[in-house]
């Protein structure tokens, strides 16, 4: 694991912990559960070094694009 990737993972872990701590109440319970969730996420992140974080975007087929264009054209008339 490169140093750059390790830095990104630590940044993501710290940001995750800050978000989890910021929106939980009461503080005593939120601190424990927020840090616990952040720790669990970090542990999962470090144990799966080949996991890519991203989204899958489905591309439309030419037929689907043509059908959508025809539908919007008919809707505008």
C-alpha positions as CSV (number, residue, x, y, z in Angstrom):
1,X,0.0,0.0,0.0
2,X,1.5,3.3,-1.1
3,X,2.0,6.2,1.3
4,X,-0.4,8.3,-0.7
5,X,-3.2,5.7,-0.5
6,X,-2.5,5.2,3.3
7,X,-2.9,9.0,3.7
8,X,-6.2,9.0,1.8
9,X,-7.5,6.2,4.0
10,X,-6.5,8.0,7.2
11,X,-8.1,11.2,5.9
12,X,-11.3,9.3,5.1
13,X,-11.3,7.7,8.5
14,X,-10.8,11.0,10.4
15,X,-13.5,12.7,8.3
16,X,-15.9,9.8,9.0
17,X,-15.2,10.0,12.7
18,X,-15.9,13.8,12.7
19,X,-19.2,13.3,10.8
20,X,-20.3,10.5,13.1
21,X,-19.4,12.5,16.3
22,X,-21.0,15.7,15.0
23,X,-24.5,14.3,14.5
24,X,-25.0,12.1,17.5
25,X,-26.7,12.9,20.8
26,X,-26.2,12.7,23.8
27,X,-22.5,13.3,23.8
28,X,-21.5,10.4,26.0
29,X,-23.4,7.9,23.9
30,X,-22.6,9.6,20.7
31,X,-18.9,9.6,21.4
32,X,-18.7,5.9,22.0
33,X,-21.0,4.9,19.1
34,X,-19.5,7.4,16.7
35,X,-15.9,6.3,17.4
36,X,-17.0,2.7,17.3
37,X,-18.5,3.0,13.8
38,X,-15.6,5.1,12.6
39,X,-13.2,2.5,13.9
40,X,-15.1,-0.3,12.3
41,X,-15.1,1.5,8.9
42,X,-11.4,2.1,9.2
43,X,-10.7,-1.5,10.1
44,X,-12.7,-2.6,7.1
45,X,-10.9,-0.1,4.9
46,X,-7.4,-1.3,5.9
47,X,-8.3,-5.0,5.6
48,X,-9.5,-4.6,2.0
49,X,-6.7,-2.7,0.2
50,X,-8.0,-3.5,-3.3
51,X,-11.5,-2.1,-2.7
52,X,-12.3,0.8,-5.0
53,X,-14.7,3.5,-3.8
54,X,-16.9,4.8,-6.6
55,X,-20.2,4.5,-8.4
56,X,-21.3,2.4,-11.2
57,X,-22.9,4.4,-14.0
58,X,-25.0,2.5,-16.5
59,X,-24.7,3.8,-20.0
60,X,-27.8,3.8,-22.2
61,X,-27.9,1.9,-25.4
62,X,-28.5,3.8,-28.6
63,X,-32.0,2.3,-28.8
64,X,-32.8,3.6,-25.3
65,X,-31.5,7.1,-26.1
66,X,-33.6,7.2,-29.3
67,X,-36.7,6.1,-27.4
68,X,-36.1,8.8,-24.7
69,X,-35.6,11.4,-27.3
70,X,-38.8,10.4,-29.1
71,X,-40.7,10.4,-25.8
72,X,-39.5,13.9,-24.9
73,X,-40.3,15.2,-28.4
74,X,-43.9,13.8,-28.1
75,X,-44.3,15.3,-24.6
76,X,-43.3,18.7,-25.9
77,X,-46.0,18.8,-28.7
